[in-house]
């Protein structure tokens, strides 16, 4: 009888350990899902302005505008503020 009780105790410990392992695996998976969702949202926020620029202005016109005085003045102002 004592042997059966000891065996049941070991079995209960194994079940408890399996439950903890399952819970840990679930939490790791949930964390990975959350990180993936956060990375997707961050990527969308970074990509959205670029898509807006290239869908609104043709690429040729955008490249031509890089040589305009307004762009060079903006770059000069930006460089002067960095120093």
C-alpha positions in Angstrom: 0.0 0.0 0.0 2.8 2.4 0.9 4.4 1.6 -2.5 1.2 2.6 -4.3 1.0 5.9 -2.4 4.6 6.6 -3.2 4.0 5.9 -6.9 1.0 8.2 -6.9 3.0 10.9 -5.3 5.7 10.6 -8.0 3.0 10.6 -10.7 1.4 13.7 -9.3 4.7 15.5 -9.3 5.3 14.5 -12.9 1.8 15.8 -13.8 2.6 19.1 -12.0 5.9 19.4 -13.8 4.3 18.7 -17.2 1.7 21.4 -16.4 4.5 23.9 -15.6 6.4 23.0 -18.8 3.2 23.5 -20.8 2.5 26.8 -19.2 6.0 28.0 -19.8 5.8 27.0 -23.5 2.4 28.8 -23.8 3.9 32.0 -22.2 6.9 31.9 -24.5 4.7 31.5 -27.5 2.5 34.3 -26.4 5.5 36.5 -25.9 6.8 35.7 -29.4 3.4 36.5 -30.8 3.3 39.8 -29.0 6.8 40.7 -30.2 5.9 39.8 -33.8 2.8 42.0 -33.6 4.8 44.9 -32.2 7.4 44.5 -34.9 4.7 44.4 -37.6 3.1 47.6 -36.3 6.5 49.4 -36.0 7.3 48.3 -39.6 4.0 49.6 -40.9 4.6 53.0 -39.2 8.1 53.2 -40.8 6.9 52.1 -44.2 3.7 54.1 -44.5 5.4 57.6 -45.1 7.6 56.1 -47.8 4.6 54.5 -49.5 2.8 57.8 -49.3 5.7 59.8 -50.8 6.1 57.4 -53.8 2.4 57.0 -54.5 1.8 60.8 -54.5 4.9 62.0 -56.4 6.4 60.2 -59.4 10.0 59.0 -58.8 11.4 61.1 -61.6 9.9 64.3 -60.3 11.1 63.4 -56.8 14.7 63.0 -57.9 14.5 66.3 -59.9 13.3 68.1 -56.8 16.4 67.0 -54.8 18.4 69.6 -56.7 16.1 72.5 -55.9 17.1 75.4 -53.7 14.5 74.5 -51.0 16.0 71.0 -50.5 19.6 72.3 -50.4 18.6 75.0 -48.0 16.9 72.5 -45.8 20.0 70.3 -45.8 22.3 73.2 -45.0 20.0 74.2 -42.1 20.0 70.6 -40.8 23.8 70.3 -41.0 24.2 73.6 -39.2 22.0 72.4 -36.3 24.0 69.2 -35.9 27.2 71.1 -35.2 
